[in-house]
Amino acid sequence: MKNFQKLADSVWSDVSREARDTADMEPALAPLLKEVVLSRGDIFESIATRISRKLGHNAVAETDIFEIFLEAFRSDEKIRRNIIADIIAIRERDPACTSYLHSIMYFKGFQSITSHRVAHWLWENDRKHLAYYIQSLCSEIFAVDIHPAAKFGGGILLDHATSFVAGETSQVDDNVSILHEVTLGGTGNEEGDRHPKVKSDVLIGAGAKLIGNIVIGKGAKIGAGSVVLDDVPEHTTVVGVPARPVGTAPEDKPARVMNQNVIYTEIDIK
C-alpha cells in the first residue's frame, strides 16, 4: 500500500503543478481548475469533482453524484489502483496526452472508464438501479456504453472512446488499449456467459467487433475494422471480416506500443 500511495501522491503532485501552470497561462480556465484540482485534497476527490460536473446536471444532482463517486473511491482500493494505472497508461501510450492533467480534465475515455468503475462497484454492492443510471448517463454524455457488470482491469486506454460498447459478461484484463467504435458483444439474445474475454496487453484497432464468448489471448493484436468470431491465440495478429490470423504480433505487448501496422508473416493456420 505504501508504494501505491507514493505513486498516487506523485501523480497528484504533477496534476496540481500542471493545474497551477495552466491557470496562470489560461485565466479563463482558472475557476474550473481551482474547483476541480487546486481546492481538492487528493486526486480521487479531484476526479470525483470533474466527473460529477459532467454527469450531475440531470435527475440526480451533481452533489449526489460526487458523493457516490467519492464513496466508491474511498471504499475500494482496487478502484483507486486502477484509476492511477489508467492515468499513467494514457500518458505513456497516447501522444495527444501531454500531461496527467489532460486525462482528468478533457479525455472522455478516462472519464467514461472511471464512471464504469463506479457503476461496477454499485452493481457488485447490489445497487443495480443506480449502476444502470450511471451507465445510461455515460451512454448519453460520453457515447460509451459499458454494462455495469462488465469487468475491467487497470491500465486501460480507451483512445477517443466514442461508440465503445461492452456487454454484460465482457472481461478485459490489465493493460489493454482499445480504440473507438470497438464492440465487445454477444451473438444474439442468448443468456449467460456470452461476451468476449480480453487478456492483458492486447491492442484492439478502431472499429473492431469482437462477438461472442471468445478469448483474445495475451499480447494479441486485432486489426482495425475486423470482425472477430473465434478465439485468438496469444501474440497473434488477426485482421479481416471474418478475422483470420495473419502473423505473430512483433511486439510482446502491443497495447503499450500502439503500433497498428499489420505485418504479414508465415503462420500455421489450422
C-alpha positions in Angstrom: 0.0 0.0 0.0 2.9 2.4 0.8 4.3 2.1 -2.7 0.9 2.7 -4.3 0.2 5.7 -2.1 3.6 7.1 -3.0 2.8 6.7 -6.7 -0.7 8.2 -6.3 0.8 11.2 -4.4 3.4 11.7 -7.2 0.8 11.7 -9.9 -1.3 14.1 -7.8 1.7 16.4 -7.3 2.2 16.6 -11.1 -1.5 17.2 -11.7 -1.6 20.0 -9.1 1.5 21.6 -10.6 0.1 21.3 -14.2 -3.2 22.9 -13.0 -1.4 25.9 -11.4 0.7 26.4 -14.6 -2.4 26.1 -16.8 -4.4 28.5 -14.6 -1.6 31.1 -15.0 -1.5 30.7 -18.8 -5.3 30.5 -19.4 -7.2 32.7 -16.9 -10.5 31.6 -18.5 -9.8 28.1 -17.1 -8.6 29.3 -13.7 -12.0 29.0 -11.9 -12.6 25.5 -13.3 -9.1 24.4 -12.4 -9.5 25.8 -8.9 -12.7 23.9 -8.4 -11.6 20.6 -9.8 -7.9 20.5 -8.8 -6.5 23.3 -6.8 -9.1 23.3 -4.0 -9.1 19.5 -3.6 -7.3 17.3 -1.1 -6.3 14.5 -3.4 -6.5 13.1 -6.9 -9.6 11.0 -6.2 -11.6 13.9 -4.8 -10.5 15.9 -7.9 -11.7 13.1 -10.3 -15.0 12.8 -8.5 -15.5 16.6 -8.8 -14.7 16.6 -12.5 -16.9 13.7 -13.5 -19.8 14.8 -11.3 -19.8 18.1 -13.1 -20.2 16.1 -16.3 -22.9 13.7 -15.1 -24.8 15.7 -12.5 -26.9 18.1 -14.5 -29.7 15.6 -14.7 -32.3 13.9 -12.5 -29.6 13.2 -9.8 -27.8 16.3 -8.5 -24.1 16.9 -9.1 -23.5 16.9 -5.3 -25.1 13.4 -5.0 -23.1 12.1 -7.9 -19.9 13.5 -6.3 -20.7 11.7 -3.0 -21.4 8.4 -4.8 -18.1 8.6 -6.6 -16.2 9.5 -3.5 -17.8 6.7 -1.6 -16.7 4.2 -4.2 -13.2 5.5 -4.4 -12.7 5.5 -0.6 -14.3 2.1 -0.2 -12.4 0.2 -2.8 -8.6 0.3 -3.1 -8.7 -1.7 -6.3 -10.6 1.2 -8.0 -8.0 3.6 -6.8 -5.2 1.5 -8.1 -6.8 1.0 -11.4 -7.5 4.7 -11.8 -3.9 5.6 -11.2 -2.8 2.8 -13.7 -5.3 4.3 -16.3 -3.9 7.8 -15.9 -0.3 6.6 -16.4 -1.3 4.4 -19.3 -2.9 7.2 -21.1 0.1 9.5 -20.6 2.5 6.8 -21.8 0.6 5.5 -24.8 -1.3 8.4 -26.3 0.9 11.1 -27.9 -2.0 13.5 -27.8 -1.9 13.4 -24.0 1.0 15.6 -22.8 0.2 15.6 -19.1 -1.6 13.7 -16.4 -4.0 16.7 -16.1 -5.2 16.2 -19.6 -6.8 12.8 -19.0 -8.7 14.0 -15.9 -9.9 17.3 -17.4 -10.5 16.5 -21.1 -10.3 12.8 -22.1 -13.7 11.2 -22.1 -12.1 7.8 -22.5 -10.7 8.2 -19.0 -13.8 9.8 -17.6 -16.1 7.0 -19.0 -14.0 4.1 -17.8 -13.8 5.7 -14.4 -17.5 6.2 -14.3 -17.9 2.5 -15.3 -15.7 1.5 -12.4 -18.1 3.3 -10.0 -21.1 1.7 -11.8 -19.5 -1.7 -11.4 -18.8 -1.1 -7.7 -22.5 -0.2 -7.3 -23.5 -3.3 -9.2 -21.3 -5.5 -7.0 -22.8 -3.9 -3.9 -26.4 -4.7 -5.1 -27.2 -1.2 -6.0 -28.2 -2.1 -9.5 -30.6 0.6 -10.3 -28.1 3.3 -9.5 -25.5 1.4 -11.5 -27.8 1.4 -14.5 -28.4 5.1 -14.1 -24.7 5.8 -14.2 -24.4 3.6 -17.3 -27.2 5.4 -19.1 -25.6 8.8 -18.4 -22.3 7.6 -19.8 -24.0 6.4 -22.9 -25.7 9.8 -23.4 -22.8 12.1 -22.4 -19.7 10.1 -23.5 -21.1 7.9 -26.2 -19.6 5.0 -24.3 -21.9 2.1 -23.3 -20.5 -0.4 -20.8 -22.8 -2.7 -18.9 -22.2 -2.3 -15.2 -21.5 -6.0 -14.7 -18.6 -5.9 -17.2 -15.1 -6.4 -15.6 -12.1 -4.2 -16.4 -8.6 -4.4 -15.1 -6.2 -1.4 -14.7 -4.1 0.4 -17.2 -6.9 0.7 -19.7 -6.6 3.2 -22.6 -9.9 4.0 -24.3 -8.5 6.1 -27.1 -11.1 8.5 -28.4 -13.7 6.1 -26.9 -16.7 7.2 -29.0 -19.1 4.3 -29.6 -17.2 1.8 -27.5 -19.6 -0.9 -26.3 -19.0 -3.8 -23.8 -21.7 -6.3 -22.9 -22.6 -7.7 -19.5 -20.2 -10.6 -19.3 -17.3 -8.9 -21.0 -14.0 -9.1 -19.2 -10.9 -7.0 -20.0 -7.6 -7.7 -18.2 -4.9 -5.2 -17.3 -3.0 -3.0 -19.8 -5.3 -3.2 -22.8 -5.6 -0.5 -25.4 -8.9 0.0 -27.2 -9.7 2.5 -30.0 -13.0 4.0 -30.9 -16.1 2.1 -32.3 -15.0 -1.2 -30.8 -17.7 -3.6 -29.7 -17.4 -6.5 -27.2 -20.8 -8.0 -28.0 -22.9 -11.1 -27.9 -24.2 -13.1 -30.8 -27.9 -12.7 -30.2 -30.4 -13.0 -27.3 -28.7 -15.9 -25.6 -28.3 -15.7 -21.8 -25.4 -16.5 -19.6 -21.7 -16.0 -20.3 -21.8 -14.6 -23.9 -19.3 -11.8 -24.3 -15.5 -11.7 -25.1 -12.7 -12.2 -22.6 -9.7 -10.0 -23.5 -6.4 -10.9 -21.8 -3.6 -8.5 -20.9 -1.5 -6.4 -23.3 -4.0 -6.7 -26.2 -4.4 -3.9 -28.8 -7.8 -3.6 -30.4 -7.9 -1.4 -33.5 -10.6 1.1 -34.4 -14.0 -0.3 -35.4 -13.2 -3.9 -34.5 -16.1 -6.1 -33.5 -15.5 -9.0 -31.1 -18.5 -11.2 -30.9 -19.4 -14.0 -28.6 -17.8 -15.8 -25.6 -14.4 -15.8 -27.2 -10.9 -15.4 -25.7 -8.4 -12.9 -27.1 -5.1 -14.2 -25.9 -2.4 -12.2 -24.1 -0.5 -9.8 -26.3 -2.7 -10.3 -29.4 -3.4 -7.6 -31.9 -6.8 -7.0 -33.6 -6.7 -5.1 -36.8 -8.9 -2.1 -37.4 -12.4 -3.0 -38.8 -12.0 -6.7 -38.1 -14.9 -8.9 -37.0 -13.6 -11.5 -34.6 -15.8 -14.5 -34.1 -13.3 -17.1 -32.8 -10.6 -17.3 -30.1 -7.3 -15.5 -30.9 -4.1 -17.2 -29.7 -1.6 -15.3 -27.6 0.7 -12.8 -29.5 -1.3 -13.4 -32.8 -2.4 -10.7 -35.2 -5.8 -11.1 -36.8 -7.5 -9.0 -39.5 -10.4 -9.2 -41.8 -14.1 -10.0 -41.9 -14.3 -12.5 -40.5 -10.9 -12.1 -38.9 -8.2 -14.6 -39.6 -4.6 -14.9 -38.2 -2.0 -13.3 -40.4 1.1 -13.5 -38.3 2.6 -13.1 -34.9 2.4 -9.7 -33.3 6.0 -8.3 -33.5 5.7 -6.6 -30.1 5.5 -8.5 -26.9 3.0 -6.0 -25.5 1.1 -4.4 -28.4 -1.2 -2.4 -26.1 1.8 -0.4 -24.8 3.5 0.2 -28.2 0.3 1.2 -30.0 1.7 0.2 -33.4 -1.3 -0.6 -35.6 0.6 -1.6 -38.7 -0.1 -5.2 -39.7 2.9 -7.3 -40.5 2.1 -10.5 -42.5 4.3 -13.4 -41.6 4.3 -17.2 -42.0 1.8 -18.7 -39.6 0.4 -22.2 -39.1 -3.4 -21.7 -39.6 -5.3 -24.8 -38.6 
